[in-house]
Amino acid sequence: MSLNKFAGHARTRTTTVHGGINVAGRRRSRAPTAVLALAVASAALAAGCSRDPGLTTVDAPAAPQASDATSNPTSSDTARVRPPTPRSTASSGPQPDPAPTAGADLAAFFAAADVADGRIRAAAAAINRDIGPTTAHVRRSTRTLILASSPRPAAMAIPTGMTPDLQRAVLLVHSELVARAAAFNGVDTTQTLPLTDPDSVRMLGAFRVGAVIAHRYPADLATARALAQASPRIRTVSPNSRQAAELALQIAIINGENNGCASAGGYLYTAPPPVRWKTMVTDYGRFDGTIGGIMFAATYTPANGWTVELNAC
C-alpha cells in the first residue's frame, strides 16, 4: 500500500508525462504543508501490502469422451469388424494469427504497473523493519525505496483512445498504485517518533486505508487485463485532441486527490469526473474549463504534449 511521493505540497506543481501528456497540479490557496511524520505499525503494513495469497484459476473443461466403436456381428461364429471410415485430416498449413487486442496496446502499462507494485511492497517491507514496539525510526535507505515506488512510469504508459469501460478499468488500477504509494507521503527519516505521536497516529490511519486498497488490487488488475484482452485494438487519437487532454486531466485528478493538499492516499478512480470546456478569466488566472468542479488550465505544444494544471486547494 502506498502512494506516489508527489507529496501533499499545497502549491507545488507535480508533472506526469503521459506519452506527450504532462500532468501538473497547481494548488492556489494554501502554503506548502510540511511532510507529516509517520510511524507505521508492523502488523498493519504486513497485512496491507502482502499479495493476495490465493490466485483465482479457471479449471480447463473436461476432455470430451470418445464414443465407443461398435462392431457388426453376423450370424456366423466369426465376427467381422468393419474397417474404420477414413476421416479428413486437419490442414497442416499455417494457422492465422489471433486478432490483435487492446492487450498489446496496454502491455507497457501493465509491465510498469507490475514494477510499481513490487517497489511499493519493497518499501512497505522496509518500513516494517524500521518500526519497533513503541517507536518508529525510518532509515534514509528506506526513504530511497519509497521514492522509487512512484507509479509515474505507469501513468506515462497509459495510451489515449481507449473505450470508456477500458479506460475506467485501467485508471482504477493506476489510482490504486498512486493511492498505495501516497500513503508514504508523511514518512519522516529525520527523527524517532513514538507510535502514540499524533503524526504517527495519522500515518497509521493512512496505512489502514492503504491496506484495504492493496487487498483489492490483484483482482482489479486481473479484471483490467481480461478486459484489455477482450477489447479490440485501441484506436489512434491525435495527440493534440481534447480526448488526449481529458486523459491528462483524469490522471491529474488521481494524482491531486491522493497527493495534493497534504493528502496521503485513499482516493480510487471509480468513475470519470465530468470535464467541461469553458474559458474563464479570474483575478488569479485564465482557465480553460472544469473537471469535477475544479478549474483547470490546459496547454498543448508539439514538443511537450498536454500540460494541465488544476486550481485546487
C-alpha positions in Angstrom: 0.0 0.0 0.0 1.2 3.4 -0.7 1.1 6.2 -3.0 3.2 8.5 -5.1 5.7 10.7 -3.5 4.1 13.6 -5.2 3.5 14.6 -1.5 1.0 16.9 0.0 2.6 20.1 -1.0 -0.2 22.5 -1.5 1.2 24.7 -4.2 3.8 22.6 -5.9 3.4 21.5 -9.4 3.7 17.8 -10.0 4.3 16.9 -13.6 3.4 13.5 -15.0 4.4 12.8 -18.6 2.0 10.5 -20.5 3.5 9.9 -23.9 3.3 13.6 -24.8 1.0 14.4 -21.9 2.2 16.4 -19.0 0.1 16.5 -15.9 0.6 19.2 -13.3 -1.3 20.1 -10.2 -1.5 23.8 -9.2 -2.5 24.5 -5.6 -3.7 28.0 -5.0 -4.8 28.9 -1.6 -2.6 27.0 0.8 1.1 27.3 1.6 3.1 24.1 1.2 2.4 21.7 4.0 5.2 20.2 5.9 5.7 16.5 5.4 3.8 14.6 8.0 5.9 12.5 10.4 4.9 8.9 10.2 5.1 5.7 12.2 3.7 2.6 10.8 2.6 -0.5 12.8 4.4 -3.5 11.6 1.2 -5.6 11.6 -0.7 -3.1 9.5 1.9 -2.9 6.8 2.4 -6.6 6.7 -1.3 -7.2 6.3 -1.9 -4.4 3.8 1.0 -4.9 1.5 1.1 -8.6 1.2 -0.1 -10.0 -2.1 -3.3 -11.9 -2.0 -2.2 -15.5 -1.4 -5.0 -17.1 -3.4 -4.8 -16.9 -7.1 -8.1 -17.5 -8.9 -7.9 -20.1 -11.5 -10.3 -21.4 -14.0 -10.4 -25.1 -14.5 -9.9 -26.4 -18.0 -13.0 -28.0 -19.5 -13.0 -31.8 -19.2 -11.7 -33.6 -22.3 -14.6 -34.9 -24.3 -15.1 -38.7 -24.0 -14.5 -40.6 -27.2 -17.6 -42.6 -28.2 -17.2 -46.5 -28.2 -16.7 -48.1 -31.6 -19.4 -50.7 -32.4 -18.9 -53.9 -34.2 -21.3 -55.5 -36.6 -21.7 -59.2 -35.6 -23.0 -61.6 -38.2 -24.9 -64.8 -37.7 -21.7 -66.8 -38.2 -19.4 -67.7 -35.3 -16.7 -65.4 -36.7 -17.2 -61.7 -36.0 -16.2 -59.4 -38.8 -15.1 -55.9 -38.0 -15.6 -53.1 -40.5 -12.6 -51.1 -41.3 -12.7 -47.6 -39.9 -14.2 -44.9 -42.2 -11.5 -42.6 -43.4 -11.6 -39.2 -41.8 -10.4 -36.0 -43.3 -7.4 -34.6 -41.5 -7.0 -31.0 -40.5 -4.9 -28.8 -42.7 -1.3 -28.8 -41.8 -0.9 -25.3 -43.3 -0.1 -22.2 -41.2 -2.9 -21.1 -38.9 -3.9 -17.4 -38.9 -2.7 -15.4 -36.0 -5.4 -14.4 -33.5 -6.9 -11.0 -33.9 -4.9 -8.3 -32.1 -6.4 -6.9 -29.0 -6.0 -3.9 -26.7 -3.9 -6.1 -24.5 -1.0 -5.5 -26.8 -1.5 -1.7 -26.6 -1.6 -1.8 -22.8 1.4 -4.2 -22.4 3.7 -1.4 -21.5 1.3 -0.1 -18.9 0.8 -3.5 -17.2 4.5 -4.1 -17.2 5.1 -0.7 -15.5 2.2 -1.4 -13.0 3.9 -4.7 -12.1 7.2 -2.9 -11.4 5.4 -0.2 -9.3 3.5 -2.8 -7.3 6.8 -4.7 -6.5 8.5 -1.5 -5.4 5.6 -0.4 -3.2 5.7 -3.7 -1.5 9.5 -3.5 -1.1 9.2 0.0 0.5 6.4 -1.3 2.9 8.6 -4.3 3.9 11.5 -1.9 4.7 9.2 0.3 6.8 8.1 -2.8 8.7 11.7 -3.4 9.7 12.1 0.2 10.9 9.2 0.0 13.3 9.8 -1.0 16.8 7.4 -2.0 19.6 6.9 1.6 20.7 8.7 3.9 18.2 9.4 4.4 14.5 12.8 5.4 13.1 12.7 5.2 9.3 16.2 5.0 7.8 17.3 7.1 4.9 17.8 3.9 2.9 14.1 3.2 3.3 13.4 6.6 2.0 15.2 5.7 -1.2 12.8 2.8 -1.6 9.8 5.0 -1.0 10.9 7.5 -3.7 11.5 4.6 -6.1 7.9 3.4 -5.6 6.3 6.2 -7.5 4.0 4.9 -10.2 4.7 7.8 -12.6 6.2 5.5 -15.3 2.8 3.6 -15.3 1.0 6.9 -16.0 3.3 7.7 -18.8 2.4 4.3 -20.4 -1.4 4.9 -20.5 -2.5 5.3 -24.1 -5.1 7.7 -25.4 -8.1 6.3 -27.3 -9.4 3.6 -25.0 -13.1 2.8 -24.8 -14.8 4.3 -21.7 -15.1 1.0 -19.9 -11.5 0.0 -20.6 -10.1 3.5 -19.6 -12.1 3.3 -16.4 -10.6 -0.1 -15.5 -7.1 1.0 -16.4 -7.3 4.2 -14.4 -8.8 2.4 -11.4 -5.6 0.2 -11.4 -3.4 3.2 -11.7 -5.3 5.1 -8.9 -4.7 2.1 -6.6 -1.0 2.3 -7.3 -1.0 6.0 -6.7 -3.1 5.7 -3.5 -0.8 3.0 -2.1 2.3 4.9 -2.8 0.8 8.1 -1.4 0.4 6.5 2.0 4.2 7.0 2.3 3.9 10.8 1.9 4.4 11.5 5.6 7.3 9.3 6.3 9.9 11.2 8.4 13.5 10.0 8.2 14.9 12.8 10.4 13.8 11.7 13.8 12.5 8.9 16.0 8.8 9.2 16.9 6.7 7.3 19.4 3.8 5.4 17.8 1.5 7.4 20.0 2.6 10.7 18.5 -0.3 12.4 16.6 1.6 12.4 13.4 2.2 8.6 13.8 -1.4 8.0 14.5 -2.4 9.9 11.4 0.0 7.9 9.3 -1.2 4.6 10.8 -4.7 5.6 9.6 -3.4 6.2 6.1 -1.8 2.8 6.1 -5.0 1.1 7.2 -6.8 2.7 4.2 -3.9 1.6 2.0 -4.2 -2.0 3.3 -7.7 -2.2 2.0 -6.6 -0.9 -1.4 -3.7 -3.3 -1.5 -6.0 -6.2 -0.8 -8.3 -5.4 -3.7 -5.5 -4.6 -6.2 -4.8 -8.0 -7.6 -8.5 -8.6 -8.5 -8.8 -5.2 -10.2 -5.6 -5.7 -12.1 -6.8 -9.1 -13.3 -10.1 -7.5 -14.4 -8.3 -4.8 -16.4 -6.1 -7.3 -18.1 -9.0 -9.5 -19.1 -11.0 -6.6 -20.4 -8.0 -5.5 -22.4 -7.6 -8.9 -23.9 -11.3 -9.0 -24.9 -11.2 -5.5 -26.4 -10.2 -4.5 -29.9 -7.0 -2.6 -30.6 -7.0 1.0 -29.2 -7.7 3.5 -31.9 -5.2 6.1 -32.8 -6.0 9.6 -31.4 -4.4 12.8 -32.4 -2.0 13.9 -29.6 -3.4 17.5 -29.7 -7.0 16.4 -29.4 -9.3 17.2 -26.5 -9.6 13.4 -25.8 -5.8 13.4 -25.1 -6.2 16.4 -22.9 -9.0 14.9 -20.9 -7.0 11.7 -20.2 -4.2 14.0 -18.8 -6.9 15.7 -16.7 -8.2 12.4 -15.3 -4.6 11.4 -14.4 -4.1 14.8 -12.8 -7.2 14.3 -10.6 -5.9 10.9 -9.4 -2.5 12.5 -8.5 -4.1 15.5 -6.9 -6.7 13.7 -4.8 -4.1 11.3 -3.5 -1.1 13.6 -3.1 -2.2 17.3 -3.1 -3.4 19.5 -0.2 -1.5 17.4 2.3 -3.2 14.2 1.3 -1.8 10.7 1.9 -3.7 8.5 -0.4 -7.1 6.9 -0.2 -8.7 8.1 -3.5 -9.8 5.5 -6.0 -10.9 6.3 -9.5 -14.3 4.6 -9.9 -15.9 7.0 -12.3 -14.6 9.8 -14.5 -15.2 13.3 -13.1 -17.1 15.3 -15.8 -15.0 17.7 -17.9 -16.5 21.0 -19.0 -14.6 23.1 -21.5 -15.3 26.8 -20.9 -12.9 29.7 -20.9 -12.9 31.6 -17.6 -10.8 34.6 -16.6 -10.4 35.3 -12.9 -8.3 37.5 -10.7 -5.8 34.7 -10.4 -5.5 33.4 -13.9 -7.2 32.2 -17.1 -8.7 28.7 -17.1 -10.0 26.5 -19.9 -12.7 24.7 -18.0 -13.5 22.5 -15.0 -13.1 18.8 -14.1 -15.3 17.7 -11.3 -15.9 21.3 -10.5 -12.2 22.1 -10.2 -10.9 24.8 -12.7 -8.1 23.7 -15.0 -5.7 25.2 -17.5 -4.6 23.1 -20.4 -1.8 23.9 -22.9 -0.6 21.8 -25.8 2.8 22.0 -27.5 4.2 19.6 -30.0 7.4 19.2 -28.0 5.8 18.6 -24.6 2.2 17.5 -25.4 -0.5 18.5 -22.9 0.3 20.3 -19.7 -2.7 20.6 -17.4 -2.9 22.5 -14.1 -5.6 22.1 -11.5 -6.6 25.1 -9.4 -7.1 23.1 -6.2 -6.6 23.7 -2.5 
